[in-house]
């Protein structure tokens, strides 16, 4: 997704390997929707998918037309 310019960090397109910090906002463009999330923490070890949800907050979500993707 990053290599296809579908992820922005704090309003700027990013390359793989870009460091993120708590409070950063990501805009992720998926085939049928767009998510804006805020990073709220980082796990110290591997965590389950459910536990992983504690480390980000969804700020906005909207459906998008495939033509815009």
mmCIF file of the N, C-alpha and C atoms, coordinates in Angstrom:
data_MODEL
# 
_entry.id   MODEL 
# 
loop_
_atom_site.group_PDB 
_atom_site.id 
_atom_site.type_symbol 
_atom_site.label_atom_id 
_atom_site.label_alt_id 
_atom_site.label_comp_id 
_atom_site.label_asym_id 
_atom_site.label_entity_id 
_atom_site.label_seq_id 
_atom_site.pdbx_PDB_ins_code 
_atom_site.Cartn_x 
_atom_site.Cartn_y 
_atom_site.Cartn_z 
_atom_site.occupancy 
_atom_site.B_iso_or_equiv 
_atom_site.pdbx_formal_charge 
_atom_site.auth_seq_id 
_atom_site.auth_comp_id 
_atom_site.auth_asym_id 
_atom_site.auth_atom_id 
_atom_site.pdbx_PDB_model_num 
ATOM 1   N N  . UNK A 1 1  ? 0.819   -1.187  0.000  1.00 0.00 ? 1  UNK A N  1 
ATOM 2   C CA . UNK A 1 1  ? 0.000   0.000   0.000  1.00 0.00 ? 1  UNK A CA 1 
ATOM 3   C C  . UNK A 1 1  ? 0.867   1.256   0.000  1.00 0.00 ? 1  UNK A C  1 
ATOM 4   N N  . UNK A 1 2  ? 1.944   1.245   0.756  1.00 0.00 ? 2  UNK A N  1 
ATOM 5   C CA . UNK A 1 2  ? 2.804   2.429   0.797  1.00 0.00 ? 2  UNK A CA 1 
ATOM 6   C C  . UNK A 1 2  ? 3.441   2.661   -0.567 1.00 0.00 ? 2  UNK A C  1 
ATOM 7   N N  . UNK A 1 3  ? 3.895   1.583   -1.215 1.00 0.00 ? 3  UNK A N  1 
ATOM 8   C CA . UNK A 1 3  ? 4.555   1.746   -2.509 1.00 0.00 ? 3  UNK A CA 1 
ATOM 9   C C  . UNK A 1 3  ? 3.587   2.245   -3.584 1.00 0.00 ? 3  UNK A C  1 
ATOM 10  N N  . UNK A 1 4  ? 2.303   2.115   -3.372 1.00 0.00 ? 4  UNK A N  1 
ATOM 11  C CA . UNK A 1 4  ? 1.292   2.604   -4.311 1.00 0.00 ? 4  UNK A CA 1 
ATOM 12  C C  . UNK A 1 4  ? 0.738   3.963   -3.906 1.00 0.00 ? 4  UNK A C  1 
ATOM 13  N N  . UNK A 1 5  ? 1.407   4.652   -2.997 1.00 0.00 ? 5  UNK A N  1 
ATOM 14  C CA . UNK A 1 5  ? 0.993   5.992   -2.532 1.00 0.00 ? 5  UNK A CA 1 
ATOM 15  C C  . UNK A 1 5  ? -0.409  6.002   -1.956 1.00 0.00 ? 5  UNK A C  1 
ATOM 16  N N  . UNK A 1 6  ? -0.745  4.997   -1.169 1.00 0.00 ? 6  UNK A N  1 
ATOM 17  C CA . UNK A 1 6  ? -2.071  4.934   -0.559 1.00 0.00 ? 6  UNK A CA 1 
ATOM 18  C C  . UNK A 1 6  ? -2.045  5.216   0.934  1.00 0.00 ? 6  UNK A C  1 
ATOM 19  N N  . UNK A 1 7  ? -0.887  5.617   1.447  1.00 0.00 ? 7  UNK A N  1 
ATOM 20  C CA . UNK A 1 7  ? -0.761  5.930   2.870  1.00 0.00 ? 7  UNK A CA 1 
ATOM 21  C C  . UNK A 1 7  ? -0.103  7.297   3.012  1.00 0.00 ? 7  UNK A C  1 
ATOM 22  N N  . UNK A 1 8  ? -0.712  8.143   3.841  1.00 0.00 ? 8  UNK A N  1 
ATOM 23  C CA . UNK A 1 8  ? -0.136  9.449   4.163  1.00 0.00 ? 8  UNK A CA 1 
ATOM 24  C C  . UNK A 1 8  ? 0.076   9.517   5.668  1.00 0.00 ? 8  UNK A C  1 
ATOM 25  N N  . UNK A 1 9  ? 1.146   10.161  6.074  1.00 0.00 ? 9  UNK A N  1 
ATOM 26  C CA . UNK A 1 9  ? 1.458   10.368  7.487  1.00 0.00 ? 9  UNK A CA 1 
ATOM 27  C C  . UNK A 1 9  ? 1.451   11.859  7.741  1.00 0.00 ? 9  UNK A C  1 
ATOM 28  N N  . UNK A 1 10 ? 0.528   12.307  8.584  1.00 0.00 ? 10 UNK A N  1 
ATOM 29  C CA . UNK A 1 10 ? 0.392   13.729  8.912  1.00 0.00 ? 10 UNK A CA 1 
ATOM 30  C C  . UNK A 1 10 ? 0.277   14.594  7.656  1.00 0.00 ? 10 UNK A C  1 
ATOM 31  N N  . UNK A 1 11 ? -0.469  14.085  6.654  1.00 0.00 ? 11 UNK A N  1 
ATOM 32  C CA . UNK A 1 11 ? -0.722  14.857  5.445  1.00 0.00 ? 11 UNK A CA 1 
ATOM 33  C C  . UNK A 1 11 ? 0.322   14.734  4.356  1.00 0.00 ? 11 UNK A C  1 
ATOM 34  N N  . UNK A 1 12 ? 1.344   13.918  4.549  1.00 0.00 ? 12 UNK A N  1 
ATOM 35  C CA . UNK A 1 12 ? 2.406   13.762  3.556  1.00 0.00 ? 12 UNK A CA 1 
ATOM 36  C C  . UNK A 1 12 ? 2.531   12.299  3.145  1.00 0.00 ? 12 UNK A C  1 
ATOM 37  N N  . UNK A 1 13 ? 2.688   12.059  1.852  1.00 0.00 ? 13 UNK A N  1 
ATOM 38  C CA . UNK A 1 13 ? 2.910   10.697  1.374  1.00 0.00 ? 13 UNK A CA 1 
ATOM 39  C C  . UNK A 1 13 ? 4.204   10.180  1.989  1.00 0.00 ? 13 UNK A C  1 
ATOM 40  N N  . UNK A 1 14 ? 4.231   8.913   2.319  1.00 0.00 ? 14 UNK A N  1 
ATOM 41  C CA . UNK A 1 14 ? 5.410   8.346   2.988  1.00 0.00 ? 14 UNK A CA 1 
ATOM 42  C C  . UNK A 1 14 ? 5.963   7.163   2.216  1.00 0.00 ? 14 UNK A C  1 
ATOM 43  N N  . UNK A 1 15 ? 7.215   6.865   2.491  1.00 0.00 ? 15 UNK A N  1 
ATOM 44  C CA . UNK A 1 15 ? 7.875   5.683   1.956  1.00 0.00 ? 15 UNK A CA 1 
ATOM 45  C C  . UNK A 1 15 ? 7.942   4.644   3.067  1.00 0.00 ? 15 UNK A C  1 
ATOM 46  N N  . UNK A 1 16 ? 8.102   3.388   2.675  1.00 0.00 ? 16 UNK A N  1 
ATOM 47  C CA . UNK A 1 16 ? 8.247   2.314   3.659  1.00 0.00 ? 16 UNK A CA 1 
ATOM 48  C C  . UNK A 1 16 ? 9.442   2.609   4.562  1.00 0.00 ? 16 UNK A C  1 
ATOM 49  N N  . UNK A 1 17 ? 9.305   2.313   5.821  1.00 0.00 ? 17 UNK A N  1 
ATOM 50  C CA . UNK A 1 17 ? 10.389  2.531   6.775  1.00 0.00 ? 17 UNK A CA 1 
ATOM 51  C C  . UNK A 1 17 ? 10.319  3.869   7.492  1.00 0.00 ? 17 UNK A C  1 
ATOM 52  N N  . UNK A 1 18 ? 9.363   4.696   7.155  1.00 0.00 ? 18 UNK A N  1 
ATOM 53  C CA . UNK A 1 18 ? 9.210   5.991   7.830  1.00 0.00 ? 18 UNK A CA 1 
ATOM 54  C C  . UNK A 1 18 ? 8.804   5.757   9.274  1.00 0.00 ? 18 UNK A C  1 
ATOM 55  N N  . UNK A 1 19 ? 9.487   6.400   10.195 1.00 0.00 ? 19 UNK A N  1 
ATOM 56  C CA . UNK A 1 19 ? 9.169   6.261   11.615 1.00 0.00 ? 19 UNK A CA 1 
ATOM 57  C C  . UNK A 1 19 ? 7.871   6.991   11.953 1.00 0.00 ? 19 UNK A C  1 
ATOM 58  N N  . UNK A 1 20 ? 7.089   6.378   12.817 1.00 0.00 ? 20 UNK A N  1 
ATOM 59  C CA . UNK A 1 20 ? 5.857   6.971   13.331 1.00 0.00 ? 20 UNK A CA 1 
ATOM 60  C C  . UNK A 1 20 ? 6.017   7.172   14.825 1.00 0.00 ? 20 UNK A C  1 
ATOM 61  N N  . UNK A 1 21 ? 5.245   8.114   15.362 1.00 0.00 ? 21 UNK A N  1 
ATOM 62  C CA . UNK A 1 21 ? 5.269   8.326   16.811 1.00 0.00 ? 21 UNK A CA 1 
ATOM 63  C C  . UNK A 1 21 ? 3.836   8.469   17.316 1.00 0.00 ? 21 UNK A C  1 
ATOM 64  N N  . UNK A 1 22 ? 3.682   8.359   18.597 1.00 0.00 ? 22 UNK A N  1 
ATOM 65  C CA . UNK A 1 22 ? 2.362   8.508   19.201 1.00 0.00 ? 22 UNK A CA 1 
ATOM 66  C C  . UNK A 1 22 ? 1.825   9.900   18.866 1.00 0.00 ? 22 UNK A C  1 
ATOM 67  N N  . UNK A 1 23 ? 0.570   9.945   18.453 1.00 0.00 ? 23 UNK A N  1 
ATOM 68  C CA . UNK A 1 23 ? -0.064  11.199  18.061 1.00 0.00 ? 23 UNK A CA 1 
ATOM 69  C C  . UNK A 1 23 ? -0.070  11.429  16.559 1.00 0.00 ? 23 UNK A C  1 
ATOM 70  N N  . UNK A 1 24 ? 0.758   10.691  15.822 1.00 0.00 ? 24 UNK A N  1 
ATOM 71  C CA . UNK A 1 24 ? 0.762   10.819  14.362 1.00 0.00 ? 24 UNK A CA 1 
ATOM 72  C C  . UNK A 1 24 ? -0.568  10.341  13.798 1.00 0.00 ? 24 UNK A C  1 
ATOM 73  N N  . UNK A 1 25 ? -0.948  10.920  12.657 1.00 0.00 ? 25 UNK A N  1 
ATOM 74  C CA . UNK A 1 25 ? -2.175  10.522  11.986 1.00 0.00 ? 25 UNK A CA 1 
ATOM 75  C C  . UNK A 1 25 ? -1.840  9.913   10.625 1.00 0.00 ? 25 UNK A C  1 
ATOM 76  N N  . UNK A 1 26 ? -2.482  8.782   10.351 1.00 0.00 ? 26 UNK A N  1 
ATOM 77  C CA . UNK A 1 26 ? -2.311  8.097   9.080  1.00 0.00 ? 26 UNK A CA 1 
ATOM 78  C C  . UNK A 1 26 ? -3.611  8.167   8.302  1.00 0.00 ? 26 UNK A C  1 
ATOM 79  N N  . UNK A 1 27 ? -3.506  8.422   7.013  1.00 0.00 ? 27 UNK A N  1 
ATOM 80  C CA . UNK A 1 27 ? -4.641  8.331   6.105  1.00 0.00 ? 27 UNK A CA 1 
ATOM 81  C C  . UNK A 1 27 ? -4.364  7.134   5.209  1.00 0.00 ? 27 UNK A C  1 
ATOM 82  N N  . UNK A 1 28 ? -5.228  6.138   5.261  1.00 0.00 ? 28 UNK A N  1 
ATOM 83  C CA . UNK A 1 28 ? -5.035  4.892   4.528  1.00 0.00 ? 28 UNK A CA 1 
ATOM 84  C C  . UNK A 1 28 ? -6.174  4.754   3.528  1.00 0.00 ? 28 UNK A C  1 
ATOM 85  N N  . UNK A 1 29 ? -5.820  4.675   2.241  1.00 0.00 ? 29 UNK A N  1 
ATOM 86  C CA . UNK A 1 29 ? -6.816  4.524   1.179  1.00 0.00 ? 29 UNK A CA 1 
ATOM 87  C C  . UNK A 1 29 ? -6.895  3.057   0.786  1.00 0.00 ? 29 UNK A C  1 
ATOM 88  N N  . UNK A 1 30 ? -8.045  2.463   1.047  1.00 0.00 ? 30 UNK A N  1 
ATOM 89  C CA . UNK A 1 30 ? -8.323  1.076   0.700  1.00 0.00 ? 30 UNK A CA 1 
ATOM 90  C C  . UNK A 1 30 ? -9.204  1.065   -0.545 1.00 0.00 ? 30 UNK A C  1 
ATOM 91  N N  . UNK A 1 31 ? -9.446  -0.105  -1.165 1.00 0.00 ? 31 UNK A N  1 
ATOM 92  C CA . UNK A 1 31 ? -10.226 -0.121  -2.398 1.00 0.00 ? 31 UNK A CA 1 
ATOM 93  C C  . UNK A 1 31 ? -11.599 0.540   -2.310 1.00 0.00 ? 31 UNK A C  1 
ATOM 94  N N  . UNK A 1 32 ? -12.301 0.395   -1.205 1.00 0.00 ? 32 UNK A N  1 
ATOM 95  C CA . UNK A 1 32 ? -13.651 0.956   -1.129 1.00 0.00 ? 32 UNK A CA 1 
ATOM 96  C C  . UNK A 1 32 ? -13.847 1.941   0.010  1.00 0.00 ? 32 UNK A C  1 
ATOM 97  N N  . UNK A 1 33 ? -12.804 2.206   0.784  1.00 0.00 ? 33 UNK A N  1 
ATOM 98  C CA . UNK A 1 33 ? -12.961 3.143   1.887  1.00 0.00 ? 33 UNK A CA 1 
ATOM 99  C C  . UNK A 1 33 ? -11.628 3.790   2.225  1.00 0.00 ? 33 UNK A C  1 
ATOM 100 N N  . UNK A 1 34 ? -11.736 4.843   2.982  1.00 0.00 ? 34 UNK A N  1 
ATOM 101 C CA . UNK A 1 34 ? -10.565 5.601   3.416  1.00 0.00 ? 34 UNK A CA 1 
ATOM 102 C C  . UNK A 1 34 ? -10.651 5.733   4.933  1.00 0.00 ? 34 UNK A C  1 
ATOM 103 N N  . UNK A 1 35 ? -9.545  5.475   5.609  1.00 0.00 ? 35 UNK A N  1 
ATOM 104 C CA . UNK A 1 35 ? -9.488  5.553   7.068  1.00 0.00 ? 35 UNK A CA 1 
ATOM 105 C C  . UNK A 1 35 ? -8.488  6.605   7.497  1.00 0.00 ? 35 UNK A C  1 
ATOM 106 N N  . UNK A 1 36 ? -8.859  7.405   8.477  1.00 0.00 ? 36 UNK A N  1 
ATOM 107 C CA . UNK A 1 36 ? -7.910  8.313   9.131  1.00 0.00 ? 36 UNK A CA 1 
ATOM 108 C C  . UNK A 1 36 ? -7.792  7.821   10.560 1.00 0.00 ? 36 UNK A C  1 
ATOM 109 N N  . UNK A 1 37 ? -6.573  7.451   10.948 1.00 0.00 ? 37 UNK A N  1 
ATOM 110 C CA . UNK A 1 37 ? -6.353  6.929   12.295 1.00 0.00 ? 37 UNK A CA 1 
ATOM 111 C C  . UNK A 1 37 ? -5.270  7.726   13.000 1.00 0.00 ? 37 UNK A C  1 
ATOM 112 N N  . UNK A 1 38 ? -5.312  7.686   14.316 1.00 0.00 ? 38 UNK A N  1 
ATOM 113 C CA . UNK A 1 38 ? -4.280  8.299   15.147 1.00 0.00 ? 38 UNK A CA 1 
ATOM 114 C C  . UNK A 1 38 ? -3.586  7.195   15.929 1.00 0.00 ? 38 UNK A C  1 
ATOM 115 N N  . UNK A 1 39 ? -2.268  7.230   15.943 1.00 0.00 ? 39 UNK A N  1 
ATOM 116 C CA . UNK A 1 39 ? -1.488  6.253   16.690 1.00 0.00 ? 39 UNK A CA 1 
ATOM 117 C C  . UNK A 1 39 ? -1.518  6.650   18.163 1.00 0.00 ? 39 UNK A C  1 
ATOM 118 N N  . UNK A 1 40 ? -1.956  5.724   19.015 1.00 0.00 ? 40 UNK A N  1 
ATOM 119 C CA . UNK A 1 40 ? -2.072  6.025   20.443 1.00 0.00 ? 40 UNK A CA 1 
ATOM 120 C C  . UNK A 1 40 ? -1.034  5.286   21.283 1.00 0.00 ? 40 UNK A C  1 
ATOM 121 N N  . UNK A 1 41 ? -0.275  4.392   20.669 1.00 0.00 ? 41 UNK A N  1 
ATOM 122 C CA . UNK A 1 41 ? 0.746   3.655   21.405 1.00 0.00 ? 41 UNK A CA 1 
ATOM 123 C C  . UNK A 1 41 ? 1.374   2.593   20.526 1.00 0.00 ? 41 UNK A C  1 
ATOM 124 N N  . UNK A 1 42 ? 2.365   1.917   21.068 1.00 0.00 ? 42 UNK A N  1 
ATOM 125 C CA . UNK A 1 42 ? 3.042   0.828   20.374 1.00 0.00 ? 42 UNK A CA 1 
ATOM 126 C C  . UNK A 1 42 ? 3.177   -0.345  21.328 1.00 0.00 ? 42 UNK A C  1 
ATOM 127 N N  . UNK A 1 43 ? 2.827   -1.552  20.871 1.00 0.00 ? 43 UNK A N  1 
ATOM 128 C CA . UNK A 1 43 ? 2.975   -2.719  21.747 1.00 0.00 ? 43 UNK A CA 1 
ATOM 129 C C  . UNK A 1 43 ? 4.454   -3.054  21.952 1.00 0.00 ? 43 UNK A C  1 
ATOM 130 N N  . UNK A 1 44 ? 4.763   -3.614  23.097 1.00 0.00 ? 44 UNK A N  1 
ATOM 131 C CA . UNK A 1 44 ? 6.135   -4.018  23.390 1.00 0.00 ? 44 UNK A CA 1 
ATOM 132 C C  . UNK A 1 44 ? 6.467   -5.371  22.774 1.00 0.00 ? 44 UNK A C  1 
ATOM 133 N N  . UNK A 1 45 ? 5.444   -6.196  22.564 1.00 0.00 ? 45 UNK A N  1 
ATOM 134 C CA . UNK A 1 45 ? 5.617   -7.532  21.990 1.00 0.00 ? 45 UNK A CA 1 
ATOM 135 C C  . UNK A 1 45 ? 4.515   -7.756  20.968 1.00 0.00 ? 45 UNK A C  1 
ATOM 136 N N  . UNK A 1 46 ? 4.506   -8.923  20.363 1.00 0.00 ? 46 UNK A N  1 
ATOM 137 C CA . UNK A 1 46 ? 3.413   -9.283  19.471 1.00 0.00 ? 46 UNK A CA 1 
ATOM 138 C C  . UNK A 1 46 ? 2.118   -9.341  20.272 1.00 0.00 ? 46 UNK A C  1 
ATOM 139 N N  . UNK A 1 47 ? 1.051   -8.854  19.674 1.00 0.00 ? 47 UNK A N  1 
ATOM 140 C CA . UNK A 1 47 ? -0.255  -8.868  20.328 1.00 0.00 ? 47 UNK A CA 1 
ATOM 141 C C  . UNK A 1 47 ? -1.292  -9.403  19.354 1.00 0.00 ? 47 UNK A C  1 
ATOM 142 N N  . UNK A 1 48 ? -2.423  -9.832  19.877 1.00 0.00 ? 48 UNK A N  1 
ATOM 143 C CA . UNK A 1 48 ? -3.512  -10.312 19.033 1.00 0.00 ? 48 UNK A CA 1 
ATOM 144 C C  . UNK A 1 48 ? -4.107  -9.136  18.263 1.00 0.00 ? 48 UNK A C  1 
ATOM 145 N N  . UNK A 1 49 ? -4.875  -9.466  17.240 1.00 0.00 ? 49 UNK A N  1 
ATOM 146 C CA . UNK A 1 49 ? -5.542  -8.427  16.465 1.00 0.00 ? 49 UNK A CA 1 
ATOM 147 C C  . UNK A 1 49 ? -6.437  -7.582  17.359 1.00 0.00 ? 49 UNK A C  1 
ATOM 148 N N  . UNK A 1 50 ? -7.159  -8.224  18.241 1.00 0.00 ? 50 UNK A N  1 
ATOM 149 C CA . UNK A 1 50 ? -8.058  -7.503  19.143 1.00 0.00 ? 50 UNK A CA 1 
ATOM 150 C C  . UNK A 1 50 ? -7.273  -6.574  20.071 1.00 0.00 ? 50 UNK A C  1 
ATOM 151 N N  . UNK A 1 51 ? -6.185  -7.058  20.647 1.00 0.00 ? 51 UNK A N  1 
ATOM 152 C CA . UNK A 1 51 ? -5.366  -6.222  21.529 1.00 0.00 ? 51 UNK A CA 1 
ATOM 153 C C  . UNK A 1 51 ? -4.694  -5.094  20.749 1.00 0.00 ? 51 UNK A C  1 
ATOM 154 N N  . UNK A 1 52 ? -4.396  -5.337  19.482 1.00 0.00 ? 52 UNK A N  1 
ATOM 155 C CA . UNK A 1 52 ? -3.768  -4.319  18.647 1.00 0.00 ? 52 UNK A CA 1 
ATOM 156 C C  . UNK A 1 52 ? -4.633  -3.092  18.447 1.00 0.00 ? 52 UNK A C  1 
ATOM 157 N N  . UNK A 1 53 ? -5.933  -3.259  18.576 1.00 0.00 ? 53 UNK A N  1 
ATOM 158 C CA . UNK A 1 53 ? -6.854  -2.129  18.412 1.00 0.00 ? 53 UNK A CA 1 
ATOM 159 C C  . UNK A 1 53 ? -6.706  -1.081  19.514 1.00 0.00 ? 53 UNK A C  1 
ATOM 160 N N  . UNK A 1 54 ? -6.030  -1.425  20.578 1.00 0.00 ? 54 UNK A N  1 
ATOM 161 C CA . UNK A 1 54 ? -5.802  -0.474  21.670 1.00 0.00 ? 54 UNK A CA 1 
ATOM 162 C C  . UNK A 1 54 ? -4.735  0.560   21.321 1.00 0.00 ? 54 UNK A C  1 
ATOM 163 N N  . UNK A 1 55 ? -4.025  0.355   20.218 1.00 0.00 ? 55 UNK A N  1 
ATOM 164 C CA . UNK A 1 55 ? -2.894  1.203   19.884 1.00 0.00 ? 55 UNK A CA 1 
ATOM 165 C C  . UNK A 1 55 ? -3.186  2.213   18.784 1.00 0.00 ? 55 UNK A C  1 
ATOM 166 N N  . UNK A 1 56 ? -4.440  2.298   18.373 1.00 0.00 ? 56 UNK A N  1 
ATOM 167 C CA . UNK A 1 56 ? -4.830  3.327   17.421 1.00 0.00 ? 56 UNK A CA 1 
ATOM 168 C C  . UNK A 1 56 ? -6.295  3.700   17.649 1.00 0.00 ? 56 UNK A C  1 
ATOM 169 N N  . UNK A 1 57 ? -6.646  4.876   17.145 1.00 0.00 ? 57 UNK A N  1 
ATOM 170 C CA . UNK A 1 57 ? -8.020  5.366   17.264 1.00 0.00 ? 57 UNK A CA 1 
ATOM 171 C C  . UNK A 1 57 ? -8.470  5.785   15.869 1.00 0.00 ? 57 UNK A C  1 
ATOM 172 N N  . UNK A 1 58 ? -9.640  5.315   15.437 1.00 0.00 ? 58 UNK A N  1 
ATOM 173 C CA . UNK A 1 58 ? -10.180 5.715   14.141 1.00 0.00 ? 58 UNK A CA 1 
ATOM 174 C C  . UNK A 1 58 ? -10.811 7.094   14.297 1.00 0.00 ? 58 UNK A C  1 
ATOM 175 N N  . UNK A 1 59 ? -10.298 8.059   13.554 1.00 0.00 ? 59 UNK A N  1 
ATOM 176 C CA . UNK A 1 59 ? -10.798 9.429   13.616 1.00 0.00 ? 59 UNK A CA 1 
ATOM 177 C C  . UNK A 1 59 ? -11.897 9.661   12.584 1.00 0.00 ? 59 UNK A C  1 
ATOM 178 N N  . UNK A 1 60 ? -11.761 9.028   11.416 1.00 0.00 ? 60 UNK A N  1 
ATOM 179 C CA . UNK A 1 60 ? -12.755 9.196   10.350 1.00 0.00 ? 60 UNK A CA 1 
ATOM 180 C C  . UNK A 1 60 ? -12.692 7.984   9.434  1.00 0.00 ? 60 UNK A C  1 
ATOM 181 N N  . UNK A 1 61 ? -13.842 7.679   8.859  1.00 0.00 ? 61 UNK A N  1 
ATOM 182 C CA . UNK A 1 61 ? -13.934 6.575   7.908  1.00 0.00 ? 61 UNK A CA 1 
ATOM 183 C C  . UNK A 1 61 ? -14.981 6.968   6.877  1.00 0.00 ? 61 UNK A C  1 
ATOM 184 N N  . UNK A 1 62 ? -14.632 6.799   5.601  1.00 0.00 ? 62 UNK A N  1 
ATOM 185 C CA . UNK A 1 62 ? -15.614 7.125   4.576  1.00 0.00 ? 62 UNK A CA 1 
ATOM 186 C C  . UNK A 1 62 ? -15.477 6.169   3.404  1.00 0.00 ? 62 UNK A C  1 
ATOM 187 N N  . UNK A 1 63 ? -16.605 5.912   2.775  1.00 0.00 ? 63 UNK A N  1 
ATOM 188 C CA . UNK A 1 63 ? -16.603 5.083   1.573  1.00 0.00 ? 63 UNK A CA 1 
ATOM 189 C C  . UNK A 1 63 ? -16.144 5.949   0.413  1.00 0.00 ? 63 UNK A C  1 
ATOM 190 N N  . UNK A 1 64 ? -15.393 5.321   -0.497 1.00 0.00 ? 64 UNK A N  1 
ATOM 191 C CA . UNK A 1 64 ? -14.917 6.055   -1.673 1.00 0.00 ? 64 UNK A CA 1 
ATOM 192 C C  . UNK A 1 64 ? -15.272 5.280   -2.935 1.00 0.00 ? 64 UNK A C  1 
ATOM 193 N N  . UNK A 1 65 ? -15.383 5.984   -4.008 1.00 0.00 ? 65 UNK A N  1 
ATOM 194 C CA . UNK A 1 65 ? -15.678 5.375   -5.289 1.00 0.00 ? 65 UNK A CA 1 
ATOM 195 C C  . UNK A 1 65 ? -14.405 4.726   -5.819 1.00 0.00 ? 65 UNK A C  1 
ATOM 196 N N  . UNK A 1 66 ? -14.487 3.555   -6.402 1.00 0.00 ? 66 UNK A N  1 
ATOM 197 C CA . UNK A 1 66 ? -13.295 2.919   -6.974 1.00 0.00 ? 66 UNK A CA 1 
ATOM 198 C C  . UNK A 1 66 ? -12.600 3.798   -8.013 1.00 0.00 ? 66 UNK A C  1 
ATOM 199 N N  . UNK A 1 67 ? -13.319 4.684   -8.665 1.00 0.00 ? 67 UNK A N  1 
ATOM 200 C CA . UNK A 1 67 ? -12.702 5.575   -9.652 1.00 0.00 ? 67 UNK A CA 1 
ATOM 201 C C  . UNK A 1 67 ? -11.665 6.490   -9.012 1.00 0.00 ? 67 UNK A C  1 
ATOM 202 N N  . UNK A 1 68 ? -11.856 6.825   -7.724 1.00 0.00 ? 68 UNK A N  1 
ATOM 203 C CA . UNK A 1 68 ? -10.905 7.694   -7.023 1.00 0.00 ? 68 UNK A CA 1 
ATOM 204 C C  . UNK A 1 68 ? -9.743  6.926   -6.454 1.00 0.00 ? 68 UNK A C  1 
ATOM 205 N N  . UNK A 1 69 ? -9.840  5.637   -6.437 1.00 0.00 ? 69 UNK A N  1 
ATOM 206 C CA . UNK A 1 69 ? -8.792  4.806   -5.848 1.00 0.00 ? 69 UNK A CA 1 
ATOM 207 C C  . UNK A 1 69 ? -7.663  4.734   -6.813 1.00 0.00 ? 69 UNK A C  1 
# 
